[in-house]
Amino acid sequence: MNMSACMRSINKLRKLHRIHWRAELFQISTLFLKSENLSLVLSATYMN
């Protein structure tokens, strides 16, 4: 997954956070854990 896809996923997570925040975070975290970018996703998600 490239950086633009990462940002799109994070933006999607922000838009849906009221309803599906935990489920979206889990799915995105799982994807990035596989590509060893979990810390990037978590820092970008929690910092904004």
C-alpha positions as CSV (number, residue, x, y, z in Angstrom):
1,M,0.0,0.0,0.0
2,N,1.4,3.4,-1.0
3,M,1.3,6.7,0.9
4,S,-1.8,8.1,-0.9
5,A,-3.7,4.9,-0.1
6,C,-2.6,5.3,3.4
7,M,-3.9,8.9,3.6
8,R,-7.2,7.9,1.9
9,S,-7.7,5.2,4.5
10,I,-7.0,7.6,7.3
11,N,-9.4,10.1,5.9
12,K,-12.1,7.5,5.5
13,L,-11.5,6.4,9.1
14,R,-11.9,10.0,10.3
15,K,-15.2,10.5,8.4
16,L,-16.6,7.2,9.8
17,H,-15.2,7.5,13.3
18,R,-18.6,8.1,15.0
19,I,-20.0,4.8,13.8
20,H,-17.3,2.5,12.7
21,W,-14.2,4.0,14.3
22,R,-13.0,0.9,16.1
23,A,-13.7,-1.5,13.2
24,E,-12.0,0.8,10.7
25,L,-9.0,1.2,12.9
26,F,-8.7,-2.5,13.4
27,Q,-8.9,-3.2,9.6
28,I,-6.4,-0.4,8.7
29,S,-4.0,-1.4,11.5
30,T,-4.1,-5.0,10.4
31,L,-3.2,-4.0,6.8
32,F,-0.3,-1.9,7.9
33,L,0.9,-4.3,10.5
34,K,1.4,-6.7,7.5
35,S,3.4,-4.0,5.7
36,E,5.2,-3.0,8.9
37,N,3.7,0.5,8.9
38,L,1.4,0.2,11.9
39,S,3.2,2.9,13.9
40,L,2.7,5.3,10.9
41,V,-1.0,4.7,10.8
42,L,-1.5,4.9,14.6
43,S,0.6,8.1,14.9
44,A,-1.2,9.8,12.0
45,T,-4.6,8.7,13.4
46,Y,-4.1,9.7,17.0
47,M,-2.2,12.9,16.3
48,N,-5.1,14.4,14.2
